[in-house]
Amino acid sequence: MDYNFKEIEKKWQEKWQNDKIYKVTENISRPKYYVLDMFPYPSGAGLHVGHPLGYIASDIYARYKHLRGYNVLHPMGFDAFGLPAEQYAIQTGQHPAITTQKNIEKYKSQLRKIGFNYDWDREIVTSDPKYYKWTQWTFIKMFHHWYDKQQDKARPIKELIKEFEKNGTKNINAACSEELSFTAAEWNSYNESKKQEILMNYRIAYLSESMVNWCPELGTVLANDEVKDGVSIRGGYEVVQRKMKQWSLRVTAYAERLLQGLEKVNWSNSLKEMQRNWIGKSVGAEVYFPVKNSDLKIKIFTTRPDTIYGATFMVLAPEADIVQQLITLDKENEAKKYIEYVLRRTERERLQDTKNITGVFIGSYAINPFTGKEIPIYISDYVLSGYGTGAIMAVPAHDSRDFAFAKHFGLPIIQVVRKKDEQPSDPTTWTDSYDSKEGILINSGILNGLEVKEAFERIIDEIEKQGIGRKKINYKLRDAIFSRQRYWGEPFPIYYKNGIPYTLSETELPLELPEIDSYRPTPDGEPPLARAKNWKTKEGYPLETSTMPGFAGSSGYYLRYMDPHNEEQYFSPDAVNYWRSVDLYVGGAEHATGHLIYARFWNKFLYDLGLTPEDEPFKRLINQGMIQGRSNFVYRIKNSNTFVSFGLKDKYDVIPIHVDISLVKNDILDIDAFKNWRPEYKDAEFILEDGKYICGWAVEKMSKSMYNVVNPDYIVEEYGADTLRLYEMFLGPIEQHKPWDTNGIDGVHKFLKKFWRLFHISGEFKVSEDKPTEQELKILHKTIKKVTNDIETFNYNTAISSFMICVNELTALKCNKRKVLEPLTVLLSPFAPHITEELWHKLGYNDYIYNASFPEYNEKYLKENTFEYPVSFNGKMRFKIELPLDMNREEIEKVIISHEKSQKWLNDKQPKKIIFVPKKIINVVV
């Protein structure tokens, strides 16, 4: 019987599904292990071979842990809200839910074909009202909580109100948008509107004016990663910076805990560093600079207050509120044009653009509080309103961007730090700023002669003494903007009464998306939900018309998997106290500074409420690399429809053009298929080499636009799911990027055929009950040890190499013994579940191999009792011989001289000498 993978895989996938063998429940008699994949957005294109890479890796580990006796939770669902479905709805009128469900079914079909051990009974879809009910519920909880810095946790807002009623702000140390000060008497005298306005300053979910990326054509706010070069990635529409009232989550309240939590988790150092940089903790000072001839003061944050004597100008973010009050009449037009230019750029673009120097003097001057000198105030795109205070004191001698700005605009540069072993120099001769992290202060009044560290503390004491500022810890992390002006997202459980936002009752959840006549914004620019009829509460109050962003549903989905059908609670205490947190999380590194920050924040908030037992949601995290596409190119001679083969292209002036890889095999183009591919190539002519058209190739991102996408369905159809699983793992270490090359898949498929043949003689299943030899047991236990270690360290590629070596060695020994093949089958089952399931049942078992026990290696079989020596004659290796390690030199010489293979080379002569190096070589000198 040949290895019929199509029949085998279809058979077992149906049985697994019908018998629900991967269904899991809480079981206190077994230790738990929670394996999670970052769930996908169900796009219309479906999966390509790059997508399953992480899923296969986690599936192998989940199966391995189950075989080791763990109760394994390995769920799957879909992050279903997204702009592509909404754009398709705008273009076609088809409801996004229909498009999304169709795409989900396609994804599930593809995933099932690969044989994953998902418990589909726990499937969640973020666009399902039964799911987003709990996203809305969490938002309500955040609205009704504030962050107490003294207790370092979230507390109910009603407790803050009680404190205001008794003591005002006197004892309050809270995370807030703006520091306020009022007495209990003042609070008690405020009307409802004023009180609600103040409370919004403290709520963890709050409404405020924010600078956002606004796309008029799409009618929505876009995240930074949805914008490139001033246009939307989807559609290429213009994006501008605009201030809008937006809902936000006070993620910054948790900044320090997000930093400290990184010490508790088993993540890669590079990923932790990415999060640390994104959170961006810095210690410095807040200082007020008075504005000349005005009562205004400009608040700045600086990490180098010790260099304040070197501040020769100020730079403000063009979008900062105070800017309009500082622009003088003669600078109005110039400033207005510059601000319009900046508003067309995203924050990310502004941060990344370090080469172009732009800015405008707005006519006003500030006073340096320590030198007393007037310093000009500029606006420039390199200062952002969301970081620090949106204003900086510029010290050009000791900051590279300030230095470039000063050089460009001819502003003064004053050195205020020198190295211990150097003399001050003339800054006008410098080509860049001067590193000032260490050194002695000069030209700095009260700081002269102090080292940098001493000067830092001294100047902060003086700032606080003079009442012009204070020491402060700042974070680069921003609060998360939580509104989108779209239809296809979670509705906010918010209504407005006299313009004040209030939350719906929890009993009114879920607030479901209404039907609307068009998915575009209204003619006057309102979000699509404003089109809905009777989008009001039963009392007639208008509901919020923005919806939540894409990351809302993915921030707490890992918790819902623990108890997905609970209609009364997000998750029950029993479920969450059993599963606790994710033991292994697998996904792409591109989520390091988005999803992973928001999900950790979400979990920490619920932890503060006593709902989750773990402060960190993801104990161990593996970032799988990317499978890159192997693109092919044809070369068209310019101004013609003639294509020249790769080896001849340098003789012509050609344009490389991507060609669909389905038209190419081993880099040879199917010319007839190419002509039929697109109408413009119907009459194409070709210049060939050796009668063939050879294509060029390159390794690039797998993308439809590069025609290099490989559908896993094709691989499964041609080679089988087990081959696909093994090949993706065999390509290289899981964390690394690697190119896809279908040419290499045949070797993996041949390995599975060879493994199958160990169990079959002349096509018939035949397994021996004979006792294995020492050598066979050694091969088996060596493989068990290597594969076990490789699974634990995610070195799947070397584990597969070990399997190949093992099968080759057993084939050479013609081993078909049950006591070797049975444990080997279980060992391979996490990697290739279909073929091993078939063989397991052929071995006589009725239960599934998934419920077997993982084999243990025995060290006694790993001890080396023999060594295979290469035997050389006059330095040339002629044959190999296996000899006991405890055989002495004399016995070895006798064996070699008398060996039949030696006679040919000895030619009836006695050797002059025999060189013997234990466990290395035997060389006979004749």
N, C-alpha and C positions, 0 to 999 in steps of 0.2 A: 504493500500500500504506500503510494507516494504521499508526500507532505502537501495536502490540499488545503492551503491556508484559507481560501474563500469559504469553503464549506465549514471548516473548523471554527473560524472566527464568527460567522453568522450564527452558527449553532449555539455557541457559548454566550454570546452577547444576549441572545434571546432568553436563554435559561437564567442568566444572572438577573436580567431585568424582571422576568416573570416571578422568580423566587425571591427577589429583593434581598439578595445576599449582602448588600452593602448598607442596608438599613441599620441604623444604630440608635440605641437608647441609653440613658444613664444606667450604669451598672457599677455599683460601689464595690463589687467583688473583684473588679479588674482596674488596674491603673489606667487613667485616661491619657489620651494624646490627641491634640487638636491640630490638624494640618489644614492650612488655608491657602488658596490661590487668590491673587488679586483678581476679582471678577471682571469679566470683559464688558465693554460696551458692544451691543449687538449691531454691528454695522451691516449694511446691505451686501457688502463684498464677501462676508463670511470669513472663515479662518484661512490663513495661508500657513505654510509649514513653520514659519517663525513663531506663530502664536502658541502652539502646543509645547514648546521647549520647556517652559516653567511648569506647565501642567504635568508633563511626563515625569519631570524630576520630583515633584511633590507626590505624585501617584506611586512612584517606586518606594519613596520613603514611607508613605502611609501604609502600603501593603507590607513592607518590611516590619513596621512597628506592630501591625496586627498579628503577623506571624510570630512576633516576640511576646505575644500575650497581652498587648495593650488594647483597650477599647478605643478605637480610632474614629474621630469625627473628621470627615473630609467632604465638606459640602460644596455646592456650586450654585451660582445665581447670576443675575445680570444687572449691570449698572445702566438702567434702561432710559433714563432721561438724557437727552442730548440735542444739540443744535442740528445735526444732520437730518434727523427725523422731522424736526420742525420746518427746516428749509424745504424738505421734500413735500411736506403738507402745504406750504405756501405755494409751491409750484404746481401741485396737482390737486389740491383740495382734499386729499385723503387724510383722514385722522391719523396723527402720529401713533396712536395706540395700535392701529391696524398694521402699519409698517413695522413697528417695533415687535409685535407678536410674531409676524411672519419671519423676521430676522432671527428672533429667538429660536423658533422651531428649526431653522436652518442650522444655527449654531449647535443646538442640542443633538441634531442628527449627526453632525460632523464629530462632536465630542464622543458620542456613543460608539461610533465606528472605531475610535482609537482605544476603547476598552478601559476607560477610567473608572475608578472605584467610588464614584460620587454617590452620596445618599440623595437621590433626586427628590425624595419625600420632603427634604428640607430646603428645596429650591426657593429662593426669594428673587423678586423682581422689583426694583426700586420704584417703578411707575404703578405698581399695584397699590390701590388705596389701603388695603389691609396692611401693607408694609409701611407706606409713608405716613400712616396714622401716627406711628411711633417717632418718625422724624419731626412731625408737627408737635407731638407731645413733648419731645425734648426741647424744642424751640420755646414752648410755653414755659417750661421749667427754667430755661436760661433767662427768659424775660423777667421772671419773678425771683431772680437771685442776683446778688452782688458779690464782689470778691473782697474779702476782709484780709488785708495784708498782715495784720497782727496774728490772726489765727491761720493764715496761709491756706485759706479754703473758701469755697463758695458758701454763702449763707442766704437764707430767705430774705427777700426785700422787706417783708413786714417787720423784721428785726431791725433793719436800718431805719424804717419809719419811726419805730418806738424810740430809737436812740436820738433821732432828730427832734422828736417831741419833748424829750427830757433834757438833752444837752446840746442840741444843734450839731454842728460839725466838730465840736471841740475834741471829742475822743475818737474821731473817725480817721482811720488810715486805710483808704480804699483804692482799688484800681478804678480810675475814672478818666473821662475825656478831658476834664478841666478841673483844677482844684478850686473848690468853692469854700466860702466862709460865711456862716450865718449862725445866729443864736436860736435857742429853742423858741423864744418869743417871736422872732421873725418867721421861723418855720410855721408856727401855729397861726400866724396872721395871713399866710399866703392862701390864695384861692386854689381850687382844684387844678386849674390849668398850670399855674406856676409850680405847684408841687410835682405834677407829672413831668413837667419840663426838667426839674431838678433830678428826679428819680431816673430819668432817661440817661443822665450823665453817669449813672452808676450801674445800670442794668448790664448783665453779661450779654444779652441780646438787646441791641439798642438801635434806635433810628437817629441818623445824623447826616449832615452834609459831607460828602466825600468826593474826592477827585477820582473820576473813573474814566475808563476807555469806552467812549460812546461811539457806536457805529450807527449813523442815521439810516443807512440803507437797510440794515438788518433790524433796526429799531430796538437795539438792546445794548446792555453793558457787556463788554468782553473781558475775560481774564487776560493777564499779560501774555500767557502762552498761547492765546488765540489771536495774537496780533504780531505782525512782522513788517518792518519798514513802513510803518504808518498806515497799513491796510490790514483788513481782516484776512486771516489765513483761509477761511472758507469764503470764497466769492471774490476776494481781492477788493473789498469796498473800503473807502476812506474811514479812518478812525481818528477821533479827536478827543482831547482831554476836556472833561466837563464836570462841573460840580453838580451833584444831584443828591437828593435825599435818598439814602440807601439804608437798608438794614445791615448791621454788622454784628459779628461775634467778637467779644473781647478776649481774643486769643492771647494778647499781650499780658493779661493778668497771670497767665500760667507760664510765662517765659522762663523764669528761673527753675520751675519744676520740670519744664520740658528739657532744660539743660541738664539738671541733676539726674533725671530719669535715664539719660543715656548711659550712665555708669552701671545701671542695673541690667542692661539688655545685651544679648549675644548677637551683636551686629558687626559688620565689618568696620574697621577703623575709618576707611574712606567715607562710608555712609554716615557714620557719626560726625565726622568732620564737616561734611556737607550740611548737616543739621545745625551744628554749632555755628558755622559761618552764617547760615540763614537767620538764626536767632540773634547772632551778633551782639553779644554782651559787651558793653564798654563802660568804664568808670571815668567820670569826669566832673564837670561843674556846669551848672546853669548860671548864666550871668546876664544882667540887664545892661544894655548900652543905651543911654539917653539920646534922643534925637535933638539936634541943634534947633533952637527957637521953637520948641514944641514940648507938650506934656507927654508925648508918646515915648515909649521905651521898647527897644527891640530885645527879645529874649533869645539868647543863643545857648546851644549846648556844645561844649568842647571837651575832648578827651585830653587836651593839652593846655589847661589854664595857665601853666607855668610860662607859656610863650606869649602871654597877652600883651606884653610890652612891644612885641613885634607885629601886632595887628595893625595894618596900615589901610585897610578898607574892609567893607562888609559886603557879603553877597547874600541875596534873598532868593528863595524860590519864586519864579514869576507868578505862580498861582497862589502865593500866600496872601491871606486876607489883608494884612497890613500894607501891602505894596501900593494899593490904590490911594492910601492916605499919604504916601510918601512921594508920589510922582508929582513933580512941579509942572506948571503949565507949559513951559518951553520944551519939556521932554515928553509931553503927552502922546503925540503922534508916533514918535520913535518907539516908545515903550509899548504902545498898543499893538503895533505891527509885530514887535518881538514876542509879545505874549501870545498872539495868534499863532505865530510860528511854533512856539513851544507846545501849545495845546494840541498840535497835530502829531506830537511824538509821545510814545509810551514811556513810562518810567524806566522800563528795562532798556529801551534804546538809549535813553539819556545816560543811564549808568554805564552802558557798554561803550559809548562813544567818547573815548579819551583823546582823540586826535584833533577834533574840531573845537576851536575856542570861539564861543559866542557870548554876547552879553551886552547890556545897555546900562549906562549911568542914568539914574532916574532923577537926579537933581538935588536930592537931600543929602545931609551929612549926619553922621552919628558922632558921639564923643567917646573916645577910648577912656574908660573910667580910671585907668591907671596912669596914662600919659597926659590926659587932658586934651589931647590933640583931636582936631576935626578929621574924620576919615570918611571918604565918599561911599555912598551906598549904591551898589549895582544889583541888577537881577541877571541870573544866568541859569541855563538849563542843567548845569551840573549840581545844583542844589535842589533837593526835593522837599516838598511841603510835608510829606509823610514821615520823614526821618528827623529825629531830634525835634527842633522847633521850626524848621523850614528856613532858618537863617544861620549864617556862620560868620565868625570873625576870621578874616583871611590873614594868615601869617605866611606870606610868600617865601620867606627865607627857608621855611622848614616844612612845606607841604608842596608836593609836585604839581598838583592841579592849580593851587593858588599861585605858585611860581610862574607857571605857563600863562595864567590869566594876567598877572602883573606885568610880565614881559610884553604880552600882546597889547595891553592898554597903557603901558608906560607908567605904572604905579610904583611907589617907593617899596624897596625891599630892605629890611633891617635885620641883620643877624643878631639873634639873642641867645644862641647856644654855640659853644665851641668845644671841641674835644680837648681832653686834658693836656695832650702833648702837642697841641696846635695853637697857632696865633689866629686872631680874627682876620678875615680877608674881605675884600671888596665884593659885595654881592653882584655888582653890575658886571663883573667878569665871569660869573658862574654860568654854567650851561644847564644846571638843574638845581633843585632845592638841596639843602644840606641835612643829612641824617642827624636827627637830634634826640634819639631815644636815650642816649647817654651823653654826659658832658657837663660843662660848667656854664651857668647863666652869665651873660654879659648884656650891657645896654638895657638892664632890667630893674633899675631902681632898687627896691628893697630885696630883690632876689639875687643881686650881683654876688658872684662867688659861690653860690650854692650849687650842689649837684642837682641834676634833674629831679630825682626822687624827693629830695628835701624841698626843692622849690615847689613841687606839685602840692605837697601838704601845706607848705607855708602860705601859698597864694590862696588856697581854699579857705584857710583860717581867716585870712584878710578879707576875702570876698564876703564870708558870712559875718564877720565883725562889722563890716561897713554896711551890711544889709542890702547888698546889691546882687545877691545870688546865694547858691548853696551847692554842696556836693551832691552828685546824683549818679545813679546807675541808669544807663540807657540801653535799649535793645533795638536792633535793626528790624526785628520782627514787627509786622503790622497786624492790626486787627483784620479779620477776614471779612471782606465785603460779601454780603450774603443775599443780595438781591439781583435778579435778572429781569429785564423787561421782555419776557418771553411767555409763551403759552405753555410749552411742554416742560413743566417743572412742578415741584410740590407747591400747592397754594399755601400762603401764609395764613395761620389761624388768627388773623388780626382783623378787627373792624375799627372804624373811626367814629368817635362821638365828639362833636364840636371840634373836629380837627385833631383830637387826641387819640393815639392808638391804644386799644385795649385787646386783651386776648379772649378768644372764645372759651367757653367752658370745655373742660376735657371730655365731658359727656357728648359734646357735639362733634367729636372727631370720628372718622376723618372728614375734613372739609375737602370734598372731591372737586376735581376740575370740571367746570361746566362745559356744555356744548356751546360753540360759537360759530358765527357764519363765515369768518375769515380768520386766518392765523397771523395776519399782518397787524402792526400797530394801528390804532385809530387814525383818522385823517389829521387830528390835532396832536398826534405824537404820543398818546397814551398807550400803555401796554395792551396786548391783545385781550386780556381778561376784562378790560373796560368795555368790550363789545358784548359781554355776556348779559343776558336779560335777567333782571332781578338778582344781580350779584350783590346781595345785601343779607343782613341778618334777618331773623323773623320779626325783629322790632323795627326793621327798616334802615339800620345803620349800614353805610357802604363798607364793603370788604376790601382788603388790600388787593391791588391789581398786579403787583409784581409777583414773581414766583421765586422759589429758592434755586440756588446754583447747582451745577452738576455734582459738586462734592458733598452736597447735603446728604444724599442717600448712601454714599460710600463711607461716611464718617463713623457710622455705628453698626454697619451691616454684620460684622463679625459676631456681635452680641445677639442679634436676632436669629442667626443660625442655631444658637443654643436652644431656642424655644420658638420655632417659627410659626406655630399655629395657635399660640396663646392670644386670645382675643381680649383678655382682661388686663394683661401686663405686657410690657416690652419683652420681658423674660422673667421666669419665675425664680425666686431665691434658690430653689432646689437645683434648677438647671444651671444657673450661673455659678453657684458654689461647687458644682461638680466639674464643669468644663473650665471655669475660672478665667483663662486667657488663652490666646493662641500660642501653641508651643513652637510651631514652625510656620512662618509666613514666607511665601515665594512670590516674587514679582519684579518688575523692572525698576531700575535705578532712577528712571525719569520721574518717579513719584516721591523721591526723597524729600523734596522741600514743599510739596503740596499736600497730597493725601496723607502722608505719614505724620505730618505736623497736625493736620486737622483731626485725624483719627485719634491721635494721642491726647489732644486737647479734649475731645468729646468724651473719651474714656475717663480722663481725670475729673471732669465735671461730674459725671455720674458716680465716680468713686467718692467725691465730696458729699454727694447726696446719700451715700451708704448703699448704693444699688449694685456696684461692682466690687468684687473682693480684691482686685489687683489694680494697682496704680498705673501699671504699664500694660497695654493690651497685647503686645507682640514680643514674646521672649527671644526668639531666634528669627533672624531674617536673612534670606538668601536672595540676592539680586541675580537673576539669570541674565546672561549676555544676550546679544541680539544675533539671530541668524540672518546673515546678510545675503542678498541676492547675487547670483552670478549672472550679470547682464551680458548680452551679445550685441555686436554691432556689425552693420554693413556699411560700406564706404561708397558714397555716391560722388562721382566726379561732378564738380561744380557746373551749374548751368546745363545739366544733362540728366538723362534718366538711365545712365550707365553706372553699374556698380562694379568695383574692382575688388578682387580678393585681397585678404589681409596682407599676404606676403608681397604684394605688388603695389600697395597703396602709396608707398613713399615716392613712386615715380609720377604721381599725379597730384593735382590740387583737389583734395577730397573733403567731404563733409561726413563725419561719423553719425550714424543714425541708429538709435535703439531698434532692435528687432525682437519680436515675440520669441521667447526661448522655446516655445512649443514647435517652432519651425526649424529648430536647430538640434542636431544630435552630434555629440562629440565635436562641437564647433564647426560642423559641416552643415551648410544651409540647404534646406529642401527648396530648391528654386521654384518648382511648380507651386508648392504651398505658399511661398512668398509672393508670387505673382497674383495669387487668388486672395491674399491677405487684405490688400487695400486696392481700390480702383486705380489709383495713380501708378501702381507698380505692374499693372496688367501687361504693358508693353515694354517692361524694363529689359535692358541688355546687360550681359555679364562678361567680365574679363576674368577667366578662371586660372587656377594654377593646378597642374596635374589633373585637369578635367573636373576639379571640384571648386566650389566657392567656400573658402575658409573665412569664418567670422572672427572678428576680434572679441575680446572679453574684458570685463572689469568686475571687481567686487564692489557693490554699492548697496545702499539700503533697499530692502525688498519693497517695491512700490509698483502700483498699476501703471503709473506714468512711464516707468522704465521697462515695462513688459517683462519683468523678471520674477513675477509672482508664481510660486509653485503651490498648487492646491493640494492639501494633504489627502483629499479624496482620491486623487489620481495615484498617489503613492500606495495608499491602502488597496486600491483596485489592482494595481500592477504587482505589488510585492507583499501586501498584508500589513495589518496594524502592528504586529510584533516587530516586523522589520523596521517600520517607521520609528517606533519607540526606541529600539536599539540603536538605529542609525543616528537619530538626533542626539542621543547621549554619547555616542561614539565619536562625534565630530570634534570634541575637545572639552576642556573643563567648563562646568556649567556657568561660571561667572563670566567667561570670556566671550567676546564677539567672534563669530566664525562664519565663513562663507558656506552657502549651500552648494553642493555639487552632486547632482543626481548620479554622475558617473561612478561614485564610490559606493552606492547603495547595494550594488550587486554582491559585493563581498560579504556584507552582513546577512543578506538573504541566503547565501550559500552556507554560512555558519549554521543557520537554523535548520537547513536541510541536512547538514552533517550531524547535528544534534539529534534530529529525528531518526536518522539511520542507525544510531547507536542502539535503538530499541527494535530495529527491524532487520531481519535476515531474508534476503530475496523477496522483499516486499511484505513479508509476514511479521506481525508483532511477535517477538520472541525475547524473553528476559530470563536469564539464568538465575537459579537459586544457589549457585556455588558460592563458596566462601571467597571473598576478594583476596588478592595477593597483597603483600606489603607494599609493592610499588603502586598498585591501584589505589590503595588506601592513602598512600602518601600524596598522590596526585589530587585525590578528593579533598583531603583535609587542608592541604596547602591552598586550594582554591577557596574553600569555605572561609579560611582565615583572611585571605586577601580581599575577598568580596565583602565580607562583614566590615572590615576596616574601611574599605572604599565607600560603602554605603553611608557609614557614619560620618565620613568626611566629605561626602558628595563628590568623590572622584569616580563618577560613574564610567567615564571613558576607560580608565585603567581596569575597572571591574570587568568590563566587557572584554577587554584584551585577555584577562585571566580566564574567562569562560572559553574563549577561542583556543587558548593554549591547552586548557584542560581537555576540551573535546578532541583536539588533534592528538593529544597523547593517549587518550582512551581509545580513539579510533585505531591508532598504531598498535595498541595492545589487543585489539578486537574485544574490548571489555563490554559485555552486556549484562553485568551482574546487578541484580536488584539492589543489593546493599550499597552499591556505588551510585547507580542511576537514580534511585528514589530520592536520596537527599539532594543530589545535584538538580533534580527537577524542581524541588521546593526552593532551592537556592536561586534558580533562574526565574521563578514565577513572578517576583515583583517587576522584573524587566520585560518579560514576555509571557503575559498571563494566559493567552489563548492556547498556544502550543503546549504549555505545561499543564493546563487544565485537561486537555485531551489525553495527554500521556498519563496523567495522574489517574484518570478513570480507567484507562487501559491497564494500569498497574493493579486494578481491582478495587479501588476506593469508590465509595458512593458519595461521601461528603466532598465539598469543594476544597480545592487546594488552598484557597484563601484561609480556610480554618485549620490548616495543618500547623506544625510547629517548625520554626526556623532551625536548621541544623546547627549543631555546635561542633567546632573543631576540637580534635584531641591532640595535644602537644606531643604525645608519644609517637604519633605517626609522622611528626615533622622533624624528628631528629634525623640527622644525616648519618646513615650507617655505611653508605658506599659513596664513591665518587667516580664519575665518568672521566677517565683520563684520555686526553689526546696523545696518541703514540706516534712520535716522529722518528724518521731515520735520516741521519745527517741533516737535521733541521727541517725536513719536510714532513708535514703531518700525513700519515698513511691510513690510520684507522683509529677508532675509539674503543675503549674497553672499560667496563664498570668493575671496580675492585673494592673490597671491603676497606674501610678506613683504618681498621686495626691490623691490616696485613703488614708485616715488616718488609724491609728493603730486599732481603735475600729471597723471600717468597715471591715478591713482585717481579724480580729479575728472572726467576725461574719460569713464572707464568708467561712473561713477555717472550723469552727466548724459545719457549716450546709452543707458543701460539701459532696456529696454522697460517694466519695472515702475515706473520713475521718471516716465514720461510722464503717468501719471494724476495724480500729485501736483504736478508742475511746471505742468501746464495751460498749456503753451506759453510759460511765463515763465522768465526767467533767475533763478537763485538769487541772493539777496543775498550769501550767503557759505556756505561749506562748512566745518564744524568737523570736523577729522580728528584723532583720538587713536590713534596706532599700537597695534595689538593690543587695541583697546578698542571704539571706536565711530566711526561716520560720521553726522553730523547736518547735513541740508540745511535752511537757513533760506530760506523763500520769502516 
